[in-house]
């Protein structure tokens, strides 16, 4: 989980309820961008938008998320881990403060940065990944609960890249593997 947020001066701020979004067999929790903000030129158009900010008020959790689109409205997803960390559930009102960032923005966990410092060739491997692949690898590392596991995951990612493999574990196709 991300670090507790400091108090930078975020450009955009609002409070809104956590809503449930039903996508057929999947249900997600989300916070929708209020109409007053959605009307601003920065949020206009269909281009992807990424944000860096804090969810959960002044003592909330730092996040780096994408503004998704549904029915002409923009929203950010609220994961179960984030909801637990800020002690909210569907229907709860939550404060969001953020800045828009480049679509290529990636928050690199300390363990990945340290691995790249210790093995200079790994930085070149990292640069070859797309921003989406970098975000996936960063999430894989940051989602580990303990520092030793985060460090092990960072090393495993770079070893996979050295072997020409995907930096992320893949799931077997349906009907293949131990759950078959």
Kinemage of the C-alpha trace (Angstrom):
@kinemage 1
@onewidth
@group {chain A} dominant
@subgroup {mainchain}
@vectorlist {calphas} color= white
{ca unk a 1} P 0.000 0.000 0.000
{ca unk a 2} L 1.114 3.562 -0.649
{ca unk a 3} L 2.549 5.862 1.969
{ca unk a 4} L 0.471 8.176 4.095
{ca unk a 5} L 0.267 11.483 2.286
{ca unk a 6} L 2.046 14.682 3.210
{ca unk a 7} L 0.177 17.939 2.642
{ca unk a 8} L 1.187 19.380 -0.760
{ca unk a 9} L -0.937 22.033 -2.392
{ca unk a 10} L -2.993 19.935 -4.836
{ca unk a 11} L -4.585 21.805 -7.740
{ca unk a 12} L -7.930 19.956 -7.624
{ca unk a 13} L -9.968 18.968 -4.545
{ca unk a 14} L -13.426 17.539 -3.992
{ca unk a 15} L -15.477 15.263 -1.777
{ca unk a 16} L -17.798 12.615 -3.220
{ca unk a 17} L -19.359 9.273 -2.307
{ca unk a 18} L -17.819 5.945 -3.216
{ca unk a 19} L -20.193 4.386 -5.747
{ca unk a 20} L -20.527 0.850 -7.036
{ca unk a 21} L -20.050 0.299 -10.778
{ca unk a 22} L -21.567 -2.881 -12.193
{ca unk a 23} L -19.749 -4.323 -15.211
{ca unk a 24} L -21.783 -7.480 -15.727
{ca unk a 25} L -20.084 -10.121 -13.587
{ca unk a 26} L -17.699 -7.640 -11.978
{ca unk a 27} L -18.501 -4.893 -9.477
{ca unk a 28} L -16.058 -2.105 -8.670
{ca unk a 29} L -15.969 0.790 -6.231
{ca unk a 30} L -15.285 4.189 -7.722
{ca unk a 31} L -15.292 7.918 -7.032
{ca unk a 32} L -16.696 10.018 -9.867
{ca unk a 33} L -15.302 13.399 -10.805
{ca unk a 34} L -17.891 16.057 -9.842
{ca unk a 35} L -19.614 17.831 -12.759
{ca unk a 36} L -18.106 21.206 -11.790
{ca unk a 37} L -14.590 19.818 -12.291
{ca unk a 38} L -15.547 17.703 -15.299
{ca unk a 39} L -16.525 20.925 -17.149
{ca unk a 40} L -12.970 22.285 -16.915
{ca unk a 41} L -10.864 22.207 -20.093
{ca unk a 42} L -8.275 19.955 -18.414
{ca unk a 43} L -10.825 17.130 -18.259
{ca unk a 44} L -12.362 17.726 -21.684
{ca unk a 45} L -12.143 15.135 -24.432
{ca unk a 46} L -11.668 11.422 -24.511
{ca unk a 47} L -7.918 11.284 -23.976
{ca unk a 48} L -6.612 9.214 -21.076
{ca unk a 49} L -5.866 11.204 -17.927
{ca unk a 50} L -3.638 10.186 -15.048
{ca unk a 51} L -3.544 11.741 -11.617
{ca unk a 52} L -1.294 11.808 -8.598
{ca unk a 53} L -2.820 12.785 -5.316
{ca unk a 54} L -4.318 11.699 -2.051
{ca unk a 55} L -7.560 9.892 -1.268
{ca unk a 56} L -9.023 10.070 2.225
{ca unk a 57} L -8.393 13.616 3.367
{ca unk a 58} L -5.292 15.263 4.850
{ca unk a 59} L -4.123 11.994 6.442
{ca unk a 60} L -5.176 9.873 3.467
{ca unk a 61} L -3.160 7.653 1.177
{ca unk a 62} L -1.067 8.833 -1.767
{ca unk a 63} L -2.193 7.369 -5.067
{ca unk a 64} L -1.278 7.500 -8.739
{ca unk a 65} L -4.361 6.487 -10.749
{ca unk a 66} L -6.038 6.851 -14.117
{ca unk a 67} L -9.281 8.732 -14.639
{ca unk a 68} L -11.429 6.086 -16.361
{ca unk a 69} L -14.544 6.870 -18.423
{ca unk a 70} L -18.051 5.448 -18.115
{ca unk a 71} L -21.107 6.993 -19.705
{ca unk a 72} L -19.307 10.266 -20.403
{ca unk a 73} L -18.208 10.612 -16.774
{ca unk a 74} L -14.725 10.177 -15.328
{ca unk a 75} L -13.941 8.128 -12.235
{ca unk a 76} L -11.072 6.600 -10.286
{ca unk a 77} L -11.206 3.088 -8.907
{ca unk a 78} L -11.070 2.528 -5.154
{ca unk a 79} L -9.378 -0.799 -4.491
{ca unk a 80} L -10.203 -2.931 -1.462
{ca unk a 81} L -6.734 -2.225 -0.064
{ca unk a 82} L -7.209 1.536 -0.430
{ca unk a 83} L -10.707 1.377 1.087
{ca unk a 84} L -9.364 -0.565 4.102
{ca unk a 85} L -6.431 1.831 4.546
{ca unk a 86} L -8.671 4.916 4.647
{ca unk a 87} L -11.470 3.060 6.481
{ca unk a 88} L -14.294 3.594 3.977
{ca unk a 89} L -16.824 1.474 2.094
{ca unk a 90} L -19.357 1.890 -0.704
{ca unk a 91} L -21.607 4.857 0.077
{ca unk a 92} L -18.988 6.562 2.261
{ca unk a 93} L -17.983 10.075 1.371
{ca unk a 94} L -14.291 10.486 0.594
{ca unk a 95} L -12.018 13.484 0.014
{ca unk a 96} L -9.825 13.491 -3.097
{ca unk a 97} L -7.043 15.999 -3.792
{ca unk a 98} L -4.849 15.676 -6.879
{ca unk a 99} L -2.874 17.049 -9.793
{ca unk a 100} L -3.044 15.800 -13.355
{ca unk a 101} L 0.215 14.222 -14.517
{ca unk a 102} L 1.655 12.987 -17.799
{ca unk a 103} L 0.134 9.814 -19.262
{ca unk a 104} L 3.657 8.349 -18.945
{ca unk a 105} L 3.868 9.062 -15.194
{ca unk a 106} L 5.065 6.087 -13.119
{ca unk a 107} L 5.669 6.009 -9.369
{ca unk a 108} L 8.752 3.824 -8.899
{ca unk a 109} L 8.846 2.042 -5.516
{ca unk a 110} L 12.022 2.446 -3.475
{ca unk a 111} L 12.936 -1.228 -3.948
{ca unk a 112} L 12.867 -0.947 -7.753
{ca unk a 113} L 14.880 2.282 -7.658
{ca unk a 114} L 17.440 0.667 -5.343
{ca unk a 115} L 17.753 -2.390 -7.616
{ca unk a 116} L 18.446 -0.071 -10.570
{ca unk a 117} L 21.071 1.816 -8.544
{ca unk a 118} L 22.872 -1.401 -7.631
{ca unk a 119} L 22.732 -2.958 -11.128
{ca unk a 120} L 23.240 -0.183 -13.724
{ca unk a 121} L 22.218 -2.450 -16.625
{ca unk a 122} L 18.778 -2.833 -15.087
{ca unk a 123} L 18.008 0.855 -15.639
{ca unk a 124} L 18.347 0.294 -19.412
{ca unk a 125} L 16.015 -2.711 -19.194
{ca unk a 126} L 13.492 -0.568 -17.283
{ca unk a 127} L 13.584 2.164 -19.935
{ca unk a 128} L 12.684 -0.372 -22.640
{ca unk a 129} L 9.344 -1.083 -20.930
{ca unk a 130} L 6.257 0.898 -21.888
{ca unk a 131} L 4.769 3.175 -19.178
{ca unk a 132} L 1.972 0.617 -18.725
{ca unk a 133} L 4.465 -2.208 -18.240
{ca unk a 134} L 6.427 -0.050 -15.814
{ca unk a 135} L 3.258 0.700 -13.834
{ca unk a 136} L 2.407 -3.012 -13.739
{ca unk a 137} L 5.882 -3.906 -12.477
{ca unk a 138} L 5.794 -1.055 -9.947
{ca unk a 139} L 2.403 -2.240 -8.684
{ca unk a 140} L 3.699 -5.819 -8.397
{ca unk a 141} L 6.524 -4.596 -6.153
{ca unk a 142} L 4.547 -2.007 -4.161
{ca unk a 143} L 1.666 -4.408 -3.430
{ca unk a 144} L 3.870 -6.708 -1.338
{ca unk a 145} L 3.299 -6.265 2.383
{ca unk a 146} L 6.888 -6.529 3.596
{ca unk a 147} L 10.146 -4.908 2.501
{ca unk a 148} L 11.952 -8.237 1.933
{ca unk a 149} L 9.176 -9.444 -0.391
{ca unk a 150} L 9.181 -6.100 -2.246
{ca unk a 151} L 12.959 -6.392 -2.732
{ca unk a 152} L 12.640 -10.011 -3.911
{ca unk a 153} L 9.946 -9.014 -6.410
{ca unk a 154} L 12.084 -6.159 -7.747
{ca unk a 155} L 15.000 -8.524 -8.344
{ca unk a 156} L 12.701 -11.147 -9.920
{ca unk a 157} L 11.338 -8.534 -12.327
{ca unk a 158} L 14.815 -7.598 -13.540
{ca unk a 159} L 15.965 -11.207 -13.764
{ca unk a 160} L 12.921 -11.975 -15.938
{ca unk a 161} L 13.751 -8.994 -18.153
{ca unk a 162} L 17.357 -10.191 -18.459
{ca unk a 163} L 15.999 -13.555 -19.646
{ca unk a 164} L 13.801 -11.818 -22.228
{ca unk a 165} L 10.596 -12.661 -20.366
{ca unk a 166} L 7.671 -10.609 -19.148
{ca unk a 167} L 8.418 -8.766 -15.901
{ca unk a 168} L 5.076 -9.900 -14.482
{ca unk a 169} L 3.813 -13.375 -13.686
{ca unk a 170} L 1.261 -14.607 -16.181
{ca unk a 171} L -1.860 -16.602 -15.491
{ca unk a 172} L -2.301 -19.878 -17.299
{ca unk a 173} L -5.191 -20.058 -19.757
{ca unk a 174} L -8.497 -21.396 -18.391
{ca unk a 175} L -8.389 -25.158 -17.913
{ca unk a 176} L -4.616 -25.232 -17.425
{ca unk a 177} L -2.819 -25.388 -14.103
{ca unk a 178} L -3.469 -26.476 -10.537
{ca unk a 179} L -7.080 -25.264 -10.396
{ca unk a 180} L -8.130 -27.347 -13.413
